[in-house]
C-alpha cells in the first residue's frame, strides 16, 4: 500500500488522490495528516506538501485543491516530459515542476466550464474555449499520462515496489436518434415527408420510401442486425445502445416511443447489450423531460434505467448531472465534444463527477468518449480513409495509457448511403484494430 501525506485533507484532495491512484493506477492508498505516522511508514510513500518529508518523493501544491472557491485561474501551459503542464510550482529539489494533482482536478472536474465561456449554436460549451484545444493537447489523455509519471517516479524510488497494470478496454456505444428512416413513422409524418421530397425534387428519396414501405427494400437505418453480427464477429465485450424516446421536436425526430415495432426493437437489443436513455435535446433544460423519458424506457424494458447520453451532447454543469442523479441515472456517457475528437476531461478513465458548487464527489460516474462518427464526417469533412487513421491514432493514445476507448456511432451512419457511403468499412476497420489491440493487451496479462 502507498501512504500519502497531506497536511490538510479536504474533499478536493481526497477525490483527486483517489482518481489518480485508485481509478487510474489501481493502487490501494492510505492518506494521513500525521507527519510522524508518515515518517514511520517503511513502505512506498508520497507527500503532497510544500517540502520534502522523510526523504520521500513529493508533489508541491499550487493552491487549487486547498481552496473551496471556484474562481478564474490564470494558467500558463508549459512542457514537461514531452507533454503539457500547468499549475507550475517553484523551488529547489522538486520532483515535478508542476502540481500534477491540481492540473488533473482542473480538467476532470471541468473547472473551466464553470467560468464565463463561449457557447456554440446549441448552447454547448465551445471546445475552442478549452485549455486543451487552445494549447493543442485535446487528443492527449494528459491526466492518465501524468498518473503514469507518478507511477514511474515511485517505482524508481522504492526497490521492489510495483503498482498494478491496467489493460486497454473498449466500450462500443450506438446512439439511436432515428431507428427507422421510412418505416413506423405514422401516416401524417410519412405523407408530409413524401410531399416534401416531391416538392424539393428528391426523387431518389421518394423511390426509396415507396420501396421500403412496399417491402421491396430494407429500411436504410435498420442496421441493427448488422451491428449485432459485428458484435459477435469481433468479440465486442461491452456495448451500449442509447435510445431517444422524446416527444417530436425540431431536434428530436425518432420513431414514436409508443410504436410497437420500435418497442420490440429495444427489447431485442436489450437481450444482447446494455440500453440507456438518450435524453432529448431540450431535456438538459427541463428535468420533467428527463423523468418522463427515463420512465418511458424503463416501462419498455421492465427494468431500471441507469445509463444516459444527452442528445446533441447538450448539457451544462453541474445542473444537468444533478438532474440525472435525481431520476436514478448514475452513469453518463456524454463527456466529449460534438465538433472535436479527443478527451474533454483530459482522461480516458471513467470517473465520478465532482460537483464544484457543493464541493463534493457525487455517485454519478462519467464515461468519457474519445470520438464520434459525425465529428469526423460532418464537422471535419474527413474521407473514410482519413477517418480510419483518426480512429487509430486515438486508439493508440488510449492503449498507451492503458485506458478505456469509447466511441459513438449511430445506426444511421452505418446505412452506407448518402453522406455515409463508405463509412461501414470505417466502423469495421475500427473494430478490427480494437480487436487486435485487445488481443495484444490480453497477451500482456499472461
C-alpha positions in Angstrom: 0.0 0.0 0.0 1.2 3.5 -0.8 0.9 6.0 2.0 0.3 9.6 1.1 0.8 12.6 3.5 -1.0 15.8 3.2 -1.1 18.5 5.9 -4.8 19.0 5.4 -7.3 16.6 3.9 -10.4 18.0 2.2 -12.9 16.8 -0.4 -10.9 18.1 -3.4 -7.6 16.5 -2.3 -9.3 13.2 -1.3 -11.1 13.0 -4.6 -8.1 13.7 -6.7 -5.8 11.3 -4.9 -8.4 8.5 -5.3 -8.8 9.5 -9.0 -5.1 9.2 -9.7 -4.2 6.2 -7.6 -7.3 4.1 -7.4 -9.1 4.8 -10.6 -6.1 5.2 -13.0 -3.2 3.4 -11.3 -5.4 0.8 -9.5 -3.2 1.2 -6.4 -4.5 1.0 -2.8 -3.6 4.0 -0.8 -3.7 5.3 2.7 -3.8 9.0 3.5 -2.5 10.6 6.7 -2.2 14.1 8.0 0.2 12.9 10.7 3.9 13.6 9.9 5.1 11.0 12.4 2.9 8.3 11.1 4.2 9.1 7.6 7.8 9.1 8.8 7.5 5.7 10.4 5.9 4.0 7.3 8.5 1.7 5.9 6.8 1.1 2.5 6.3 3.3 -0.5 5.1 6.8 0.3 4.5 10.2 -1.3 3.8 13.6 0.2 1.6 16.3 -1.1 3.2 19.1 0.8 5.3 22.3 0.3 8.5 20.5 1.1 10.1 17.0 1.1 9.3 14.9 4.2 11.2 11.8 5.3 13.1 11.8 2.0 10.0 10.7 0.2 9.0 11.9 -3.3 6.6 14.8 -3.2 4.3 16.9 -5.2 4.3 20.6 -4.2 0.7 22.1 -4.1 -0.1 25.1 -6.2 -3.2 26.0 -4.1 -6.2 24.9 -6.2 -7.0 21.9 -4.1 -6.6 23.6 -0.7 -9.4 26.1 -1.7 -13.1 25.6 -1.9 -13.6 28.6 -4.1 -14.5 28.5 -7.8 -12.7 31.4 -9.5 -10.9 32.2 -12.7 -7.4 30.6 -12.9 -4.6 32.4 -14.7 -2.8 29.4 -16.3 0.3 29.2 -18.4 0.9 26.0 -20.2 4.5 24.8 -20.4 6.1 21.5 -21.4 7.3 18.6 -19.3 8.4 15.2 -20.4 7.1 15.8 -23.9 3.6 16.8 -22.7 1.8 19.8 -21.3 2.0 21.1 -17.7 0.3 23.9 -15.8 -0.1 24.9 -12.2 3.7 25.3 -12.2 5.5 25.3 -8.8 8.9 26.6 -8.0 11.7 25.8 -5.5 14.7 23.6 -5.0 14.9 19.8 -5.3 11.4 19.4 -6.9 10.4 16.0 -8.1 7.9 17.7 -10.5 7.8 21.3 -11.8 4.0 21.4 -11.6 1.2 20.4 -9.3 0.0 17.2 -11.0 -3.0 16.9 -8.7 -4.3 20.5 -9.3 -3.9 20.1 -13.0 -5.7 16.8 -13.1 -8.5 18.1 -10.9 -8.9 21.2 -13.1 -9.5 19.1 -16.2 -11.5 16.3 -14.7 -13.9 18.5 -12.7 -14.4 20.6 -15.9 -13.5 23.6 -13.8 -13.3 25.9 -16.8 -16.9 25.1 -17.7 -18.0 26.9 -14.5 -16.2 30.1 -15.8 -17.7 32.5 -18.3 -17.2 30.9 -21.7 -18.4 30.9 -25.3 -21.3 28.6 -26.4 -22.0 27.2 -29.8 -25.3 27.4 -31.6 -26.7 24.7 -29.4 -25.7 26.4 -26.1 -22.9 23.9 -25.5 -19.5 24.7 -24.1 -17.4 25.6 -27.1 -14.3 23.4 -27.3 -12.4 26.3 -28.8 -12.6 27.9 -25.3 -11.0 24.9 -23.6 -7.4 25.0 -22.3 -6.7 21.7 -24.1 -7.9 22.9 -27.5 -6.1 26.3 -27.3 -2.8 24.5 -26.3 -3.1 21.6 -28.7 -3.4 18.7 -26.2 -7.1 17.8 -26.6 -6.2 14.5 -28.3 -3.8 13.5 -25.5 -5.1 11.7 -22.4 -2.9 14.0 -20.2 -4.3 13.1 -16.8 -3.6 9.4 -17.4 -0.1 10.3 -18.7 0.6 12.4 -15.5 -0.5 9.4 -13.4 2.0 7.2 -15.3 4.7 9.8 -14.5 3.9 9.4 -10.8 4.0 5.6 -11.1 7.4 5.8 -12.8 8.8 8.1 -10.1 7.5 6.0 -7.2 8.7 2.7 -8.7 12.1 4.1 -9.3 12.4 5.3 -5.7 11.4 2.1 -4.0 13.2 -1.1 -4.9 10.8 -4.0 -5.4 7.7 -1.7 -5.4 5.4 -2.2 -8.4 2.0 -0.9 -9.0 -0.7 -2.9 -10.7 -1.1 -2.5 -14.5 -4.4 -1.7 -16.3 -5.1 -3.1 -19.7 -6.7 -1.4 -22.7 -10.5 -1.8 -22.8 -13.3 -0.7 -25.3 -16.9 0.3 -25.0 -18.9 0.4 -28.3 -21.8 2.8 -28.0 -24.5 3.3 -30.5 -27.0 6.2 -30.5 -30.5 5.6 -31.9 -31.6 9.1 -32.9 -33.8 7.7 -35.6 -34.4 4.0 -35.5 -36.0 3.8 -39.0 -35.7 6.1 -42.0 -39.1 5.5 -43.5 -40.9 2.8 -41.5 -43.1 3.2 -38.5 -43.4 7.0 -38.7 -47.2 7.2 -38.7 -49.4 8.3 -41.6 -49.1 12.1 -41.1 -45.3 12.1 -40.9 -45.0 9.7 -43.8 -47.3 11.7 -46.1 -45.7 15.0 -45.1 -42.2 13.8 -45.7 -43.2 12.3 -49.1 -44.7 15.5 -50.3 -41.7 17.5 -49.1 -39.4 15.2 -51.1 -41.6 15.7 -54.2 -41.6 19.5 -53.9 -37.8 19.6 -53.4 -37.3 17.1 -56.3 -35.6 14.5 -54.1 -36.9 11.7 -56.4 -34.4 9.1 -55.0 -35.9 9.7 -51.6 -39.4 9.2 -53.0 -38.4 6.0 -54.7 -36.6 4.6 -51.6 -39.5 5.5 -49.4 -42.0 3.7 -51.6 -39.8 0.6 -52.0 -39.3 0.4 -48.2 -43.0 0.9 -47.4 -44.0 -1.7 -50.0 -41.5 -4.2 -48.5 -39.2 -4.3 -51.6 -36.2 -2.8 -49.7 -34.9 -2.9 -46.2 -35.2 0.3 -44.2 -31.8 2.0 -44.6 -31.5 2.8 -40.9 -32.4 -0.7 -39.8 -28.7 -1.6 -39.4 -29.2 -3.4 -36.0 -28.8 -6.9 -37.3 -25.5 -5.8 -39.0 -24.3 -4.2 -35.7 -25.1 -7.3 -33.7 -23.4 -9.5 -36.3 -20.2 -7.5 -36.0 -20.5 -7.6 -32.2 -20.1 -11.4 -32.4 -17.6 -11.4 -35.2 -15.2 -9.0 -33.4 -15.9 -10.2 -29.9 -17.2 -6.9 -28.5 -17.4 -7.3 -24.8 -19.1 -4.1 -23.8 -21.8 -2.4 -25.9 -24.4 0.2 -25.0 -27.3 1.5 -27.2 -28.9 4.8 -26.3 -32.5 5.2 -27.4 -34.2 8.6 -28.0 -37.7 8.4 -26.5 -38.6 12.1 -26.8 -41.7 13.8 -28.0 -41.3 15.0 -31.6 -39.5 18.4 -31.9 -37.2 20.2 -34.4 -34.2 18.2 -33.0 -35.9 15.0 -31.7 -37.2 13.0 -34.7 -37.1 9.4 -33.7 -40.0 7.0 -34.1 -42.7 7.3 -31.5 -41.9 5.6 -28.2 -45.4 4.2 -28.4 -44.8 2.3 -31.7 -44.9 -1.4 -31.1 -42.2 -2.2 -33.6 -39.8 0.3 -32.1 -40.5 -1.0 -28.6 -39.9 -4.6 -29.7 -36.6 -3.5 -31.3 -35.4 -2.0 -28.0 -36.4 -5.2 -26.1 -34.5 -7.3 -28.6 -31.4 -5.1 -28.3 -31.6 -5.4 -24.6 -31.1 -9.1 -24.9 -27.7 -8.6 -26.4 -26.4 -5.3 -25.0 -26.9 -2.6 -22.4 -29.5 0.0 -23.1 -29.5 3.6 -21.9 -31.7 6.6 -22.4 -30.7 9.2 -25.0 -32.3 12.2 -23.2 -33.7 14.7 -25.6 -32.4 18.0 -26.9 -34.5 20.0 -24.5 -34.1 17.7 -21.5 -30.9 19.4 -20.3 -33.1 22.5 -19.6 -36.2 20.6 -18.4 -36.0 18.0 -15.6 -39.5 16.8 -16.2 -38.5 15.6 -19.7 -35.6 13.6 -18.2 -38.0 12.0 -15.7 -40.6 11.3 -18.5 -38.0 9.8 -20.9 -36.4 7.6 -18.3 -39.8 6.2 -17.3 -40.6 5.5 -20.9 -37.5 3.4 -21.5 -37.9 1.7 -18.1 -41.5 0.8 -19.0 -40.5 -0.7 -22.3 -37.6 -2.8 -20.8 -39.4 -3.5 -17.5 -36.2 -2.7 -15.6 -34.5 0.3 -14.0 -32.6 2.6 -16.4 -29.2 3.8 -15.1 -27.3 5.0 -18.2 -27.7 8.2 -20.2 -26.3 10.2 -23.0 -27.7 13.7 -23.7 -28.9 14.1 -27.3 -26.7 16.5 -29.3 -24.3 16.1 -26.4 -26.1 19.1 -25.0 -25.7 19.5 -21.2 -24.5 22.0 -18.7 -22.5 21.6 -15.4 -23.4 20.9 -12.7 -27.1 21.3 -13.4 -27.6 18.5 -15.9 -25.7 15.9 -13.9 -27.7 16.8 -10.7 -30.9 16.2 -12.7 -29.7 12.8 -13.8 -29.0 11.7 -10.2 -32.4 12.9 -9.2 -34.0 10.4 -11.5 -31.8 7.3 -10.8 -29.2 7.8 -13.6 -25.7 7.1 -12.2 -23.8 6.6 -15.4 -23.4 9.2 -18.1 -21.7 8.9 -21.5 -21.9 12.5 -22.7 -18.4 13.7 -21.8 -16.9 14.7 -25.1 -17.4 17.3 -27.8 -19.6 17.2 -30.9 -17.2 19.2 -33.1 -13.8 17.9 -31.9 -12.4 14.5 -31.2 -10.3 14.0 -28.0 -10.6 14.0 -24.3 -12.8 16.7 -22.9 -12.0 15.9 -19.3 -8.4 15.1 -20.0 -8.8 11.4 -19.4 -9.9 8.2 -20.9 -10.7 6.7 -17.5 -14.3 6.5 -16.2 -14.5 8.6 -13.1 -17.0 10.0 -10.6 -18.3 13.6 -11.1 -17.1 16.1 -8.6 -19.6 18.9 -8.2 -17.7 22.2 -7.6 -20.8 24.0 -6.4 -21.3 21.6 -3.5 -17.6 20.8 -3.2 -18.3 17.1 -3.2 -17.9 13.9 -5.1 -21.2 12.6 -6.5 -22.4 9.0 -7.2 -22.6 9.8 -10.9 -19.9 8.0 -12.9 -18.7 9.7 -16.1 -17.7 7.6 -19.1 -15.7 10.0 -21.4 -15.8 9.2 -25.1 -12.9 9.9 -27.5 -14.6 10.3 -30.9 -18.0 10.4 -32.6 -18.7 9.4 -36.2 -20.4 12.7 -37.1 -17.4 14.7 -35.7 -15.2 13.3 -38.4 -17.7 13.2 -41.2 -19.8 16.3 -40.7 -17.6 18.7 -38.7 -14.3 17.9 -40.2 -15.3 16.6 -43.6 -13.0 13.6 -43.5 -13.0 10.9 -46.1 -13.4 7.3 -44.8 -9.7 6.7 -45.2 -8.9 9.8 -43.2 -11.4 8.7 -40.5 -9.8 5.3 -40.2 -6.4 7.0 -39.5 -8.0 9.3 -36.9 -9.6 6.4 -35.1 -6.3 4.5 -35.0 -4.4 7.5 -33.5 -6.9 7.9 -30.7 -7.0 4.1 -30.0 -3.2 4.2 -29.9 -3.3 7.0 -27.4 -5.7 5.2 -25.1 -3.7 2.0 -25.4 -0.5 3.9 -24.4 -2.1 4.9 -21.1 -3.9 1.6 -20.5 -7.3 3.3 -20.6 -10.8 2.8 -21.9 -11.6 3.7 -25.6 -15.2 4.8 -26.0 -16.6 5.7 -29.5 -20.0 6.9 -30.6 -21.7 5.6 -33.7 -25.3 5.9 -34.9 -27.4 3.2 -36.6 -28.0 5.6 -39.5 -24.3 6.3 -40.0 -23.9 2.6 -40.8 -26.5 2.7 -43.5 -23.8 3.1 -46.1 -25.8 5.6 -48.1 -25.9 9.3 -48.9 -23.3 11.2 -46.8 -22.5 7.9 -45.0 -21.5 6.0 -48.1 -18.2 4.2 -47.4 -18.4 4.5 -43.6 -19.3 0.9 -42.8 -15.7 0.0 -43.7 -14.6 2.7 -41.2 -16.6 1.1 -38.4 -15.3 -2.4 -39.3 -11.7 -1.1 -39.5 -12.1 0.4 -36.1 -13.4 -2.8 -34.6 -10.7 -4.9 -36.3 -8.0 -2.6 -35.0 -9.5 -2.7 -31.5 -9.7 -6.5 -31.6 -6.0 -6.6 -32.4 -5.2 -4.2 -29.6 -7.3 -6.2 -27.1 -5.6 -9.4 -28.1 -2.2 -7.8 -27.6 -3.4 -6.5 -24.2 -4.7 -9.9 -23.2 -1.4 -11.5 -24.1 0.4 -9.0 -21.9 -1.7 -10.2 -19.0 -0.3 -13.7 -19.3 
